[in-house]
Amino acid sequence: MKKLVLGFILAAASATYASQAAKNPDAARWEQEARNVTITRDDWGIAHVYGKTDADAVFGMIYAQAEDDFNRVETNYINAMGRLAEAEGESKIYQDLRMKLFIDPAALKKQYAASPEWLKKLMNAFADGLNYYLLKHPEVKPRVIQRFEPWMALSFTEGSIGGDIERINLAQLEAFYGKVSVSALPSADDDEVEEPSGSNGMAVAPSNTAGHHALLLINPHTSFFFRSELQMVSDEGLNSYGAVTWGQFFIYQGFNERAGWMHTSSGVNAISEYLETVEKRGDRFYYKYGKVERPIEAKEITVPYKSGQGMAEKKFTVYRTHHGPIVREADGKWVSIRLMQEPVKALTQSYTRTKAKDYKSFRQTMELHTNSSNNTIFADADGDIAYFHANFIPKRDTKFDWTKPVDGSDPAAEWHELLSVDETPHLLNPKSGWLYNSNNWPWSAAGPSSPKKEDFPIYVETGGESARGLHAIRVLQDKKDFTVDSLMAAAYDSYLTWFEKPISCLVKAWDDAPADSPLKARVAEQIALLRAWDLRWGTASVPTSLAVFWGQDTQKRVGDDAKKAGLYVSDYLCTKAPTGLLLQSLADASDKLAADFGSWKTPWGDINRFQRLTGDIVQPFNDAGPSIPVGFTSAVWGSLASFAARAYPGTKKWYGTSGNSFVAVVEFGDRVRARAVTAGGESGNPASPHFNDEAQRYGMGNLREVYFYRAQLQGHTEREYHPGS
């Protein structure tokens, strides 16, 4: 009977497809493309895509992504093109407006038409793969994009989370174009300690490894499930593996058989704001530039949005100077913004670096200068290791403070040519034998071999050192026998550098407190635990719970004062904060632990949890639902393995939503060897066996073997098929 029912279902599906295919003039072509592609799913559900040409591989990998989570693929393009309000309603109008200030479909179509033929073939394959998926899966109903077009790939060429455009403040944009007061807009919840952004990348030279091969750590910190893990192979020399931002057709952070690359968020100042002196005459606006006044360009932008009565739209008149669009108002002046806009070059660089086999060819891709917001860690089979700083840095006059809006009327504030690779912080095979970046400044990237701050314009880096950066140095320096396993252990080293000074100062504050102090007696047992603590996280560790709750409480108490004093909170606590504040904060942190979990002696793993219940992009959390303990903490405290967790409405336990999302350790030699883990699992479908099959490994930092070569897939193949079959 079951076979009979299944037969009816398959027959019905086949009939539906045949009917739709007959109406679609592209169906036969897509079928032919599909026959040129083989997708092998390994026993973790990861797609290994093989094609005759690079375009075939793109067709297959984008089809595989759609199988795993079409919603995330479509949502990324809905967002990139400024069409989110069409799916989610009026609340996304200004998010869409922000994108539409830069993303113009008409302009992108022209740029697509003028693109090199090889790139057009890849963009065509991208659109074909997604459209073929929709044809073969009529049960999947797109929220907005009913048909993908090749030019759309140019709207989303930045694989990092939160591209340059998203740095524009939405509240200020709405205040300007919505004609409302900033104070009237809802404010963000500032009750939580801000989570450090970005990722970890490490490279170790052959001189410091037991096998005398270069090693690379790939460890992006993003919101969970932000990227897919897969492999792309073609007969045209493509063979890359790693993390792919949903909907893009290139490996964003990964490796091929000869080289690997890891991007980390940069502290570069590569976006400029200009204060425009504006005057209205008649029905036109003019802005001052040098000794003349120029007319401001005005343009109408329409933002469609979903309403309770169907589709509606909101029209805006937006303004632009030669610097860029107006995005807000400050001190009575309009503020324009300038940032990189090179979609064809950016997509070219993103794709061609995946085929670079050595330092020379990888560096050639960097000459396109469109990897705007990322630093890059590189390693290859020749034994070269390298650090590249952010790749798009215009030369500017250092008399201006580029961290603030500059005078737009002064021609001296113009951008000039871009800094070359050699003019930016850069390392190739440093004497230290290692290098890293963890979104901190590059001045400690290779210990004593690091670039020197005084050798570069101040705008190349606006960040500072971090607890995570100090931790990276701690695990890399003075070690000569790294292996895949020991680099993996370093990536999960449990030491929490942030607490080095503050815990010592807290203990001293208790020692110095009067013997008859009630507060001293109240926290005596806690101090005894923290005094003996080795500053290492662990699921069974009570001191970790106590320290993290205390650290959060102190950051809320003195964070603003520390910032005004120009000090890290950890330093402020030891130099400026009253000793009574440190002890009172510990007492209050203990009380919160007891209130939320029944006792301040709660092990860290009972608090810090990984949970994946649904395929929703915004995950729901429930203390009654299944979850697993995670030992590593927020990167705030210096944990290299990052897990940004907090309580949510209706929960006491803390659930992670970002941090370690993909981790890989790669060894290069005659053959490449790698181990990796992805948060949760490869599929976004809760019914899939690969929805959460990596959760335990993720929580324990237990990386699995990567099946890079076809021979490795023997005995580890779940299924093999052509797209659509």
C-alpha positions in Angstrom: 0.0 0.0 0.0 2.9 2.4 0.9 4.5 1.7 -2.5 1.2 2.4 -4.2 0.8 5.8 -2.4 4.4 6.7 -3.2 3.8 5.8 -6.8 0.8 8.1 -7.0 2.8 10.9 -5.3 5.7 10.5 -7.7 3.4 10.3 -10.7 1.6 13.5 -9.6 4.9 15.3 -9.1 6.2 14.1 -12.5 3.0 15.3 -14.2 3.2 18.7 -12.5 6.8 19.1 -13.6 6.1 18.0 -17.2 3.3 20.5 -17.4 5.5 23.4 -16.1 8.4 22.3 -18.2 6.3 22.4 -21.3 5.4 26.0 -20.6 9.0 27.0 -19.9 11.2 27.6 -23.0 14.4 27.3 -20.9 13.6 23.9 -19.4 15.4 21.8 -22.1 18.5 23.9 -21.8 18.5 23.6 -18.0 18.0 19.8 -18.3 21.2 19.7 -20.5 23.1 21.8 -18.0 22.0 19.5 -15.2 23.3 16.4 -17.1 26.8 18.0 -17.0 26.8 18.2 -13.2 27.1 15.5 -10.5 26.3 16.3 -6.9 27.7 13.9 -4.3 26.3 14.3 -0.8 28.6 12.9 1.9 27.4 11.4 5.2 27.1 14.9 6.7 24.9 16.0 3.8 27.6 18.3 2.4 27.5 18.8 -1.4 30.5 18.0 -3.5 29.7 19.4 -6.9 31.5 18.2 -10.1 31.0 19.8 -13.5 32.7 19.8 -16.8 33.1 23.6 -16.8 33.2 26.2 -14.1 29.7 27.3 -15.2 28.5 23.7 -14.7 29.9 23.7 -11.1 28.2 27.1 -10.4 24.9 25.7 -11.7 25.2 22.6 -9.5 26.4 24.4 -6.3 23.7 27.0 -6.4 21.1 24.2 -7.0 22.5 22.3 -4.0 22.3 25.5 -1.9 18.7 25.9 -2.8 18.0 22.3 -1.8 19.5 22.9 1.6 17.9 26.3 2.4 16.2 28.2 -0.5 14.7 30.6 2.0 18.2 31.9 3.0 19.3 32.1 -0.6 16.3 34.2 -1.6 16.3 36.3 1.5 19.9 37.4 0.9 18.9 38.6 -2.6 15.7 40.2 -1.4 17.8 42.1 1.1 20.7 42.9 -1.3 18.3 44.4 -3.9 16.2 46.4 -1.4 13.1 44.3 -1.6 12.7 43.0 1.9 9.6 45.1 2.6 7.8 43.3 -0.2 8.0 40.2 1.9 8.0 41.5 5.5 6.1 44.7 5.4 6.3 48.4 6.3 9.0 47.9 9.1 11.6 47.2 6.4 11.0 50.2 4.2 14.1 52.1 5.3 16.3 49.1 5.2 15.2 48.8 1.5 15.7 52.5 0.9 19.2 52.2 2.2 20.0 49.4 -0.3 18.2 51.2 -3.2 20.5 54.3 -2.7 23.3 52.1 -4.1 21.7 49.2 -5.9 20.1 50.2 -9.2 18.8 47.2 -11.3 19.1 49.2 -14.6 22.8 50.0 -13.8 23.5 46.4 -12.8 22.0 45.1 -16.1 24.3 47.3 -18.1 27.3 46.2 -16.0 26.3 42.6 -16.6 26.0 43.1 -20.3 29.5 44.7 -20.4 31.1 41.9 -18.2 33.7 39.5 -19.6 32.2 36.5 -21.3 33.6 34.1 -18.8 32.0 36.0 -15.9 28.7 36.3 -17.8 28.7 32.5 -18.2 29.0 32.1 -14.4 26.2 34.6 -13.7 24.0 32.8 -16.3 24.7 29.5 -14.6 23.8 31.0 -11.2 20.4 32.2 -12.5 19.8 28.9 -14.4 20.6 26.8 -11.4 18.1 28.6 -9.1 15.4 28.8 -11.8 15.8 25.1 -12.5 15.4 24.3 -8.8 12.2 26.3 -8.7 10.9 24.5 -11.8 11.7 21.1 -10.2 10.2 22.1 -6.8 6.8 23.7 -7.5 5.9 23.2 -3.8 8.6 25.9 -3.0 6.9 29.3 -3.1 9.4 32.2 -3.3 8.5 35.2 -1.1 9.4 37.8 -3.7 11.7 36.6 -6.5 9.8 34.4 -8.9 12.6 34.2 -11.4 16.3 34.9 -10.9 18.2 36.9 -13.5 22.0 36.8 -14.1 22.6 40.5 -13.2 21.3 39.9 -9.7 24.6 38.3 -8.8 26.1 41.8 -9.1 23.9 43.0 -6.3 25.5 40.7 -3.7 29.3 40.4 -4.2 30.3 41.0 -0.6 30.4 37.7 1.2 30.9 39.1 4.7 28.1 39.6 7.1 27.0 43.2 7.2 28.6 44.8 4.1 29.7 48.4 3.7 26.2 49.7 2.9 24.8 48.3 6.2 27.1 50.6 8.2 24.6 53.4 7.4 22.5 54.1 10.5 18.8 53.3 9.7 17.4 55.5 12.4 19.3 58.5 11.1 18.3 57.6 7.5 14.6 57.5 8.5 15.0 60.7 10.5 16.2 62.5 7.3 13.9 61.0 4.7 11.0 60.2 6.9 11.1 63.7 8.4 10.9 62.5 12.0 13.0 63.2 15.0 15.7 60.6 15.9 14.5 60.7 19.5 11.0 59.6 18.2 12.4 56.4 16.8 12.7 53.2 18.9 16.2 52.9 20.5 18.2 49.7 20.5 18.4 47.7 23.6 21.7 48.6 25.2 21.3 46.4 28.2 23.6 43.7 26.7 27.4 43.9 26.5 28.3 44.5 22.9 29.7 41.4 21.2 32.9 41.8 19.3 32.4 41.3 15.6 34.4 39.2 13.2 36.5 36.1 13.1 39.8 34.3 13.7 42.4 33.5 11.1 45.8 31.9 11.8 48.6 30.7 9.5 51.6 28.7 10.7 54.8 28.4 8.5 56.5 25.0 7.8 59.3 26.0 10.1 56.9 25.9 13.1 55.0 22.7 12.1 55.9 19.1 12.9 55.2 18.0 9.3 57.0 21.0 7.8 53.8 22.0 5.9 51.9 25.3 6.2 48.8 25.2 8.4 45.7 27.5 8.2 42.9 28.1 10.7 39.6 29.2 9.1 37.2 30.4 11.8 34.5 32.9 10.8 32.4 34.4 13.6 29.0 35.2 12.1 25.4 34.6 13.0 24.7 30.9 12.9 23.6 29.2 9.7 24.8 32.2 7.7 26.8 30.1 5.3 26.7 26.8 3.5 29.6 24.3 3.4 30.4 22.7 0.1 32.9 21.8 -2.6 33.1 23.0 -6.2 35.1 21.1 -8.8 35.4 21.4 -12.6 37.5 20.2 -15.5 38.7 23.8 -15.9 40.9 23.8 -12.8 38.4 24.7 -10.2 38.6 22.6 -6.9 37.7 24.7 -3.9 36.1 23.8 -0.5 34.7 25.9 2.3 32.1 28.3 3.5 29.7 29.9 1.0 27.4 32.8 1.9 23.9 31.6 0.9 23.2 32.5 -2.7 26.7 33.3 -3.8 28.6 31.2 -6.3 32.1 31.3 -4.9 33.8 29.9 -1.8 34.1 32.8 0.5 36.4 31.4 3.2 38.1 28.1 2.3 40.8 26.4 0.4 41.7 24.5 -2.8 44.3 21.8 -3.3 47.2 24.3 -3.1 46.1 27.4 -1.2 43.7 28.7 1.4 42.3 32.0 2.5 40.5 33.3 5.6 38.8 36.7 5.8 38.5 38.7 9.0 36.6 41.9 9.6 39.0 44.9 9.3 39.3 48.1 11.3 40.2 50.0 8.2 38.6 53.4 7.5 37.4 52.9 3.9 34.1 54.7 4.1 34.0 58.5 4.2 31.2 60.9 5.3 31.1 64.5 4.1 29.4 67.5 5.7 27.6 69.2 2.8 26.8 72.9 3.0 23.4 73.0 1.4 21.2 76.0 0.3 17.8 75.9 -1.3 16.9 78.2 -4.1 13.5 77.9 -5.6 12.7 74.2 -5.8 16.3 73.1 -6.1 19.1 72.4 -3.6 22.7 73.4 -4.1 25.9 72.5 -2.2 29.1 74.4 -1.8 32.3 72.9 -3.3 35.4 75.1 -3.3 34.4 78.5 -4.6 31.3 77.4 -6.5 27.9 75.9 -5.8 26.8 72.8 -7.5 23.2 71.5 -7.9 22.3 68.5 -5.8 21.0 65.6 -7.8 17.5 64.6 -6.8 15.9 61.3 -7.7 12.7 59.6 -6.9 12.9 56.1 -5.4 9.8 53.9 -4.9 9.8 51.3 -2.2 7.0 48.7 -2.5 5.9 47.0 0.7 3.4 44.4 1.8 0.5 45.8 3.8 -2.7 44.4 5.3 -4.6 45.3 2.1 -2.0 43.9 -0.3 1.0 45.7 -1.9 1.5 49.4 -1.3 4.4 51.7 -2.0 6.2 54.7 -0.5 8.0 57.2 -2.6 11.1 59.2 -1.6 13.0 62.0 -3.2 16.6 61.2 -2.4 19.6 63.5 -2.8 23.2 63.0 -3.9 26.3 65.0 -4.3 29.4 63.9 -6.2 30.6 62.3 -3.0 27.6 60.0 -2.8 24.0 59.9 -1.4 22.8 61.9 1.5 22.1 59.6 4.4 21.5 61.9 7.4 21.8 65.3 8.9 24.3 66.5 11.5 24.9 70.0 13.0 22.6 71.6 10.5 24.4 70.1 7.5 23.5 67.2 5.2 25.8 64.2 5.4 26.8 62.3 2.2 28.6 59.0 2.2 31.2 57.5 -0.1 32.1 53.9 -0.3 33.4 51.3 -2.8 31.0 50.5 -5.6 32.7 48.1 -8.0 30.4 45.1 -8.4 32.0 43.5 -11.5 35.5 43.8 -10.1 34.3 42.6 -6.7 32.6 39.5 -8.1 35.7 38.9 -10.3 38.0 39.0 -7.3 35.8 36.9 -5.1 35.6 34.1 -7.7 39.2 34.2 -9.2 40.9 33.9 -5.8 39.3 30.5 -5.3 41.4 29.2 -8.2 44.7 30.9 -7.0 47.2 28.1 -6.4 50.1 30.1 -4.8 51.0 33.4 -3.2 51.8 35.1 -6.5 48.5 34.2 -8.2 46.5 35.1 -5.0 48.2 38.4 -4.8 47.3 39.1 -8.4 43.6 38.9 -7.4 44.3 41.4 -4.6 45.3 43.9 -7.3 41.6 44.3 -8.1 41.3 46.1 -4.7 37.6 45.2 -4.0 37.8 43.1 -0.8 36.9 46.3 1.0 36.0 45.4 4.6 38.3 42.3 5.2 41.7 41.5 6.2 42.9 38.1 4.8 45.1 35.3 6.2 46.7 33.1 3.5 48.7 29.9 3.3 49.8 27.6 0.5 51.5 24.3 -0.4 54.7 26.1 -1.2 55.0 27.0 2.5 54.1 30.7 2.1 52.0 32.4 4.7 50.8 35.9 4.3 48.6 38.7 5.9 46.8 41.2 3.6 45.1 44.2 5.2 41.8 45.6 3.9 42.0 45.7 0.1 40.3 49.0 -0.7 41.9 52.0 0.9 41.8 55.4 -0.9 44.6 57.8 -0.2 43.4 60.8 1.7 44.9 63.9 3.3 45.8 63.1 6.9 45.0 66.6 8.1 41.4 65.4 8.3 40.0 63.2 11.0 38.4 60.5 8.7 36.7 58.8 11.7 34.3 61.8 11.6 32.4 63.5 8.7 34.8 65.9 6.9 34.1 69.2 5.2 32.6 68.3 1.9 33.2 71.8 0.5 36.9 71.4 0.8 38.4 69.9 -2.4 41.4 68.7 -0.3 39.1 66.1 1.3 38.7 64.2 -2.0 39.8 60.6 -2.4 42.8 59.9 -4.5 44.2 56.6 -6.0 44.0 53.4 -3.9 46.9 52.3 -1.7 48.8 49.5 -3.2 49.2 46.1 -1.4 52.8 47.2 -0.5 51.5 50.5 0.9 49.2 48.7 3.4 50.0 46.5 6.4 51.2 43.3 4.8 53.2 40.3 5.8 54.9 37.5 3.8 56.6 34.7 5.7 57.4 36.7 8.9 60.4 35.5 11.0 58.0 34.6 13.8 56.8 31.7 11.6 53.1 32.5 12.4 50.6 35.2 11.8 47.0 35.8 12.8 44.1 38.3 12.8 41.1 38.3 15.2 39.6 41.7 14.1 42.1 43.5 16.2 44.8 45.8 14.9 47.6 44.4 12.6 50.4 45.7 14.8 50.6 42.4 16.7 49.8 40.1 13.7 53.1 38.3 13.8 54.6 39.2 17.2 57.9 41.0 16.9 57.6 40.6 13.1 54.4 42.7 12.9 53.9 45.8 10.7 54.7 49.0 12.5 51.9 51.5 13.1 54.0 54.5 12.4 54.8 53.3 8.8 51.2 53.8 7.6 48.5 56.5 7.4 46.3 56.6 10.5 43.2 55.7 8.4 44.4 52.2 7.5 43.4 51.0 11.0 40.9 52.4 13.6 40.8 49.4 15.9 42.8 48.4 18.9 44.1 45.3 20.6 41.7 42.9 22.1 41.5 40.1 24.7 41.1 37.7 21.8 44.2 39.1 20.1 46.3 38.7 23.2 45.0 35.1 23.5 46.0 34.3 19.9 49.6 35.5 20.6 49.6 33.3 23.7 48.8 30.1 21.8 51.0 30.9 18.8 54.3 32.2 20.1 57.2 30.0 21.1 55.7 26.8 19.6 57.6 24.9 16.9 55.7 21.6 16.4 52.2 22.5 15.3 50.0 19.8 13.8 46.5 19.8 12.5 45.4 18.5 16.0 47.4 21.0 18.0 46.3 24.0 15.9 42.7 22.8 16.4 43.4 22.6 20.1 44.8 26.2 20.0 41.6 27.4 18.3 39.6 26.0 21.2 42.1 26.9 24.0 40.0 27.7 27.0 42.0 30.5 28.6 40.1 33.8 29.1 42.6 36.6 28.9 40.2 39.4 29.8 40.0 38.2 33.3 43.7 38.2 34.0 43.8 41.7 35.5 40.2 42.2 36.8 40.1 38.9 38.8 43.4 39.8 40.5 42.1 43.3 41.3 38.8 41.8 42.6 40.6 39.4 44.9 42.9 42.3 46.1 39.8 44.4 46.8 38.4 41.6 49.0 41.7 41.2 50.8 41.9 44.9 51.5 38.3 45.3 52.7 37.7 45.7 56.4 37.4 42.4 58.2 34.0 43.4 59.6 32.6 44.4 56.2 29.2 42.6 55.6 30.0 42.7 51.9 33.3 40.9 52.5 31.5 38.1 54.3 28.8 37.9 51.7 31.2 37.1 48.8 33.9 35.2 50.7 33.1 31.9 49.2 32.9 33.3 45.7 36.3 35.0 46.1 37.8 31.7 47.3 36.6 30.0 44.1 37.9 32.8 41.9 41.2 33.0 43.7 41.9 29.4 42.8 40.4 29.6 39.2 42.8 28.9 36.3 40.9 31.4 34.1 39.7 28.6 31.9 36.2 28.0 30.6 34.5 24.6 30.8 31.0 23.2 31.0 31.5 22.0 34.6 33.1 25.3 35.7 31.3 27.3 38.3 34.0 30.1 38.3 33.3 30.6 34.6 29.6 31.3 35.4 30.5 33.6 38.2 33.2 35.5 36.3 31.1 36.0 33.2 28.1 37.3 35.2 30.4 39.6 37.2 32.2 40.8 34.0 28.9 41.6 32.4 27.7 43.5 35.5 30.9 45.6 35.7 30.8 46.4 32.0 27.3 47.8 32.4 28.4 49.8 35.5 31.6 51.4 34.2 31.6 50.8 30.4 30.7 54.4 29.6 33.1 55.9 32.1 35.9 53.7 30.9 35.3 54.8 27.3 35.4 58.4 28.3 38.7 57.8 30.1 40.1 56.1 27.0 40.6 52.8 28.9 39.6 49.2 28.4 37.1 48.2 31.0 39.5 45.6 32.3 42.1 48.3 33.0 39.5 50.8 34.4 38.4 48.3 37.0 41.9 48.1 38.3 42.8 51.8 38.2 39.7 53.9 38.4 36.8 51.9 39.8 36.1 52.1 43.6 37.0 48.7 45.3 33.6 48.6 46.8 32.1 48.6 43.3 34.0 45.5 42.4 32.7 43.6 45.5 29.1 44.9 45.2 29.1 43.9 41.5 30.2 40.4 42.5 27.4 40.2 45.1 24.8 41.4 42.6 26.1 38.9 39.9 25.8 36.1 42.5 22.2 37.2 43.3 21.3 37.1 39.6 22.7 33.7 39.1 20.8 32.4 42.1 17.6 34.1 41.0 17.8 32.6 37.5 19.3 29.2 38.2 18.6 28.5 41.9 22.2 28.9 43.0 25.2 31.0 42.2 27.1 27.7 42.1 25.6 26.8 38.7 28.1 25.2 36.2 28.7 27.1 33.0 27.3 24.4 30.8 23.9 24.6 32.5 23.7 28.2 31.4 25.4 28.4 28.1 23.5 26.3 25.5 23.2 25.6 21.8 19.7 25.0 20.5 18.2 24.6 17.0 14.5 24.0 17.0 13.3 25.4 13.6 14.6 26.4 10.2 13.6 30.0 10.9 16.2 32.7 10.1 15.5 34.3 13.5 15.6 31.3 15.8 13.1 30.8 18.7 14.4 29.5 22.0 12.7 27.5 24.7 14.2 26.2 28.0 11.9 23.2 27.8 13.3 22.2 24.4 16.4 20.1 23.8 19.7 21.9 23.9 23.4 21.0 24.5 26.0 22.6 26.7 28.8 24.8 25.2 32.0 25.5 27.1 33.4 28.4 25.1 32.2 31.9 25.9 31.7 35.2 24.2 34.7 36.6 22.5 34.4 39.6 24.9 36.3 37.6 27.5 39.1 36.6 25.1 37.8 33.2 24.1 39.1 32.4 20.6 36.2 30.0 20.1 33.4 32.4 20.2 29.8 31.8 21.4 27.6 34.9 21.7 24.8 33.8 24.0 22.2 35.5 26.2 18.8 34.9 27.7 15.7 35.6 25.6 12.1 36.4 26.5 10.8 33.4 28.4 14.2 31.8 29.0 16.7 31.8 31.8 19.3 29.8 30.0 21.5 31.6 27.5 21.3 30.5 23.8 24.0 31.3 21.3 23.1 33.0 18.0 26.5 33.9 16.6 30.2 33.3 17.0 31.9 30.1 15.7 29.8 29.3 12.7 32.3 27.3 10.5 35.7 26.1 11.7 38.3 24.4 9.6 42.0 23.5 10.1 43.9 22.9 6.9 47.3 21.4 6.2 48.9 22.0 2.8 51.5 19.7 1.3 51.6 17.2 -1.6 48.0 16.6 -0.7 45.6 18.9 1.3 44.2 17.6 4.5 41.5 19.3 6.5 39.1 18.9 9.4 36.0 21.1 9.9 32.7 21.6 11.7 29.6 23.7 10.9 27.2 25.0 13.5 24.2 22.7 13.8 24.2 21.0 10.4 24.1 21.6 6.7 20.3 21.6 6.1 17.8 24.2 7.1 15.0 21.7 7.1 14.2 20.3 10.6 13.0 17.1 9.0 16.5 16.5 7.5 19.0 14.2 9.3 21.5 16.9 8.6 19.6 19.7 10.4 21.4 19.3 13.7 23.7 16.3 13.2 26.9 18.4 13.9 25.6 20.0 17.1 27.4 17.8 19.5 30.7 18.0 17.6 30.2 21.8 17.4 29.7 22.2 21.2 32.8 20.0 21.9 35.1 21.5 19.2 35.4 18.0 17.7 36.1 18.6 14.0 35.3 15.9 11.5 37.5 14.8 8.5 36.9 16.8 5.3 36.4 14.5 2.2 38.3 16.7 -0.3 39.3 14.0 -2.7 36.8 11.8 -4.5 38.5 8.7 -3.1 37.8 9.9 0.4 34.1 9.8 -0.4 34.1 6.1 -0.8 32.1 4.7 2.1 31.0 8.2 3.0 28.5 8.9 0.2 24.9 9.3 1.1 23.7 9.8 -2.5 24.9 10.9 -5.9 22.7 12.5 -8.5 22.3 15.1 -11.2 20.4 18.3 -10.3 16.7 17.7 -10.7 16.9 13.9 -10.7 
